[in-house]
Amino acid sequence: MKRYLVSLINQFVLYMVDIVEGIVEGTSCDSLSDRQGFYLPHHAVILSDKTTSRLRIVFDGSAHEDGHSSLNQSLYTGPHLHPNMLELLLRFRKNLIAFTADVKSAFLQIELALRDRDFTRFFWTDNLIHTF
């Protein structure tokens, strides 16, 4: 059991390092005290039926304090961008050649405006395993 937990912690760290590398901007706690912001809670989801990636990190934009709105409730949703599935399937069959693409990690390629970054904060440390 201990080996299993250490393996999950290592997977968690590797996943977070992958997210943090080049995407997340670090800061000190002192520089945040005078600014308004929101901290996204995150946790690991263990996928026991997967063989390659058994763990993924989920950020909870629906979390909120009593009497306050969540990040998801505060976001501008914009227009509906999902295509009608029936139209999509009919167009797919129309041509001789079809293309598909894997959009793995595509959401990590979206850059936030500087003014919005304080509302997507999360806690992270480089050293998860301490000896007490």
N, C-alpha and C positions, 0 to 999 in steps of 0.2 A: 504494500500500500504506500509506503514511504517513497519507493522508487517511482511509483505512478504519479504521486503528487509533485515530486521533483521534476519529472518529465513534463507535466502540465505547466509548472511554473516556467520552465525553460521555453516551452512553446509560447507562453504568454509574453515573455520578455522578447523573444525573437519577432513575434507579431508586432509588438509595440515599437521595437527598434525599426522595423520596416516602415511603420507609419510615421515615426518621428523623423527619420532620415530625409532631409530636404523638404519636408512639408510643414512640420510644426516648428514654431519659433519659441525658444525657451525664454524665460524671464525669471526674475527674483521676486519673492513675496513682497519685499519692501516697495517695489515699483507699482504694485497693484492696489495698494490700500486706498489711494485717493481716486480710483476710477471705478465706474459702474461696470458690471459684467455678470456673466452666468457661467457656472461650472457644470459641465456635462458629466454625469455619472457614467461609468463604464464598467463592464464586467465580462468575464469569459463565458462563452457558450461552448459546451463540450458536445461534439458531434460523434457519438459512439459508432455510428454506421459508416463513417468515412474512413478511408485508409490513408489518404495522403495528408489532408489538413484536418486534424481531429479537433481543432480549437479555433475559434474566431472571437474577436472582440466586438462587442456591441456597445455603442454609445446611445444613451437614453435621452433623446430630445424631448420626450413626453413628461419627464420628471419635473415636478414643480413644488414649491412651498404652498402651504395653505393660504388662500387669498391672493395668490400671484399666478400669472399665466406661465405656461411652459414655453420653451424655445419653439417647439413645433406650432403652438398656437399663435405665436408672434410673427411667424414668417409669412412673407407675401407668397402666395401659392402660384400666381401667374396663370396663364392659359392652360387648358388641357392639352397635353402634348402626346398622349398615347393614341396610336392609330386604332381605328375600328378593326378588330381581328378578322371579321369576315372579308372586308375590303383587302386587308393585307394578304390573306390566304389566296384570294382570287388573283391579285396582282402577281403573287409569287409563282403561280402556275402558268402565267401568261407567256413567259419568256423561256428560251431553251436553257439558259445558264442562270444559276442563282448563286448569290454570295452570302455567306454568313460570317460573323465575326464574334470573337470572344471579348467581352468588354470587362474582363476581370480587373478590378481595382480602378475602374474608370472614374468612380466618384472621388478618388484620391487625387485626381488631376485637376480638380476645380479649385481655383484660388479665390479666397475670400477678400473682399475689399478691406482695407486697413481699418476703417471705422467699425466693421462688423466682427473683427477678430476677438474682441474682448467678450463676446457673447458665446464663444465656442471654446472656452478654456476647459482644461482637464488637468487633474493632478497626475504626475508621473515622476518617478525617481529612477535613476540609473542603477541603484543598488537595492534590489528587492529582498535579498537574503542577508539578514544581519544575525550575528551571534550575540545573544543577550545573556 
